């Protein structure tokens, strides 16, 4: 759907803006996205965590788009189902993690207004630390998404413990003030 806007796949192509995308393409993408959302049977609220490290500019196998753009499209899609303080949001991570909100009214607006990128590492555990920080700001567990969809093209940085990153992620949540039940039930994909 967003392939016409994938400026990251081909290093020779120009950055896209409203001046370089014709109106028919913009209207078609917006209408198709609205149809996708309207027909969705999504029952979960997953927050998308996008790896924005430099290696994400490589081609994602099977779709002739960059891994960066595939992750961006999925972040835009899943953000449509979030509510409360996470509505219209996603997180991006590389050396550090940041919560971001889409800017614009249409999917094409949101896509074109996002220019995230980093040439740092792939610190997946920084996402857990960000969630703890948000929790400490007073957001109740009941308003958090029920899972995280982490989109990355390669290996995460090694954690500090002698356990998997997913196990350490849950440990960080528990140690940061989330209940054992929340940490146990929080889906990590």
N, C-alpha and C positions, 0 to 999 in steps of 0.2 A: 504493500500500500504506500509506504513512504519512500520507496526506491527512487522516485524522481527527485527527492530532496537530499539524497545521500551524497553530500559533497566530500565526505571522508574516504569514499571507496576509490576514487580516481584522483590521484595527486595533481593531475593537470586541470581538473575542472575548477571552475570558479566557485566562490562562496555563493550560496543561494540567498536571495532576498525577494521581496515582492517585485523588484524590477526584472528578475531573471526567471520567474515562474509565471507562466501565462495564467490568466483567470480561469480558463476551463480546467486546467490541471488542479488549481487550488480548490475550485468548487467540487470537483470529482473526489479528491482526497477527503475533503471535509464531509461530503455526503456519505461516502463509503465508510468512513470512521463512525459516523453517527449510526449507520445501519448496523455495524458490528457491535457497538455498545448496546443498541436497542434490542438486538437479538441474542445477546449474551446470556448464558446460563450460569455465569460466575456466581458462586455462593460464598467465596472466601474473600477476605480483605487482606491481601498481601501487599506489603510495602516493597517496592523494588529498590534494590541496592545495585547501582551501576558502577562497574569498574570503569574508570575514566583514564587509566594509565595509557601510555603511548602505544602499547602493543595492541590495544583495541581497534586501532586503525586498519588492522589486517582483515582480509576477507573472511567472512563467516562461511563455512562450507555449505554449499548447496543453494545459496540464494543470491550470489553476486552483489552482496552488500557488505559493508564493514561490520565487524562485531560491535563497534561503537553504536552504529545506527540501529542494529537489531535490538540492542539493549535499550536504546532511547525509545524505540517504538513500543517495546514491552512496558517500559516505565510509564509512558503516556497512556497506554491502554489500562493497566492495572490501577493507575491513579484515579481513574474515573469511578472506581468503586469504593474509594476511601471516604470516610466522613470525619467530622470533628476536626481536631487539630492536625490531622494528617491528610485532610482533603486536598486534592490537586497537588500532591507532593510525591517526592521520591528522595532517595539519598544517593549520593555519589561518593565513591571512595577511590583513593589511590594511596598516597602517603598519609592522608588524613581523610576524615569523613565529614560531609556537610549535608544538612537537610536543605532541599531546594523545592521551590514551588514553581509550577509552570506559569509563564506570563503570556497572557493573550486570551482571546475569547474562542478561537477556533483551533482545531488540531494543527493546522498549518501555521497559525500565529505562534502557538506554543513551541512547535518544532523549530521555527526560524529564530525565535528569541532565546533558545538554549544553545550556548556555545561552550559548554564545559569541556575541559580537557586538561590533562596533566601528564607529565613524563616521570612521575614518581613510581613508587613501589605499589604493591597490591595488598594493603593492610586491611584484610577483611575484618579483623577484630576491632578495628576503629569504629565499625558500625555498631557493635555491642556497646562500646563506650559512649557513643552518641545517644543511643536509646536510654542508657542510664542517666545521662545528663538531662535529657528531656523529662524523664521520670522525676528527677530531683527538682525540676522547675515546677512541679506540682501537677503534671498530667497524670490522672489516675490510670491504673492498668486497664480498666474497662474501656478506655478510649484509644488504646493502642491497637494496631492491626493484629490479626491472629497469626501472622507469619511473615517471613521475609523471603523474597525471591532474589537471590544473588546472581547477577549476570556478569560473568567474567570469561575471558578466553584462555586462562591458564591457571597455574598454581597460585594459591594465596601465599603471602609471606608466612613464615613459620611463627607459630605462637610462642609464648614464653614457657608454657608447661609441657610436660611429656605426654600430652593427650592430643586428640584431634582438635582442629580449629572449631568444629561444631560443639564439641564437649566444652572447650574453653569459653566459647561464646555464651553458652548457658550458665557457666560458672560466673562469668562477668555479670550477667543479668541478676543472678541470685545475690552476689556480693554487693551489687549496686542498688539493692532495695526492692527488686521484684520478688514476688512470692515464689516459693518452690513450685507451686502448681502452674503459675504463669510460665515460668522458665521451662518446665517440663513439656507443657502443651504448645509452646510457641514453635511453629513449624519453620524449619530451615530447609530451603530448597535451593 
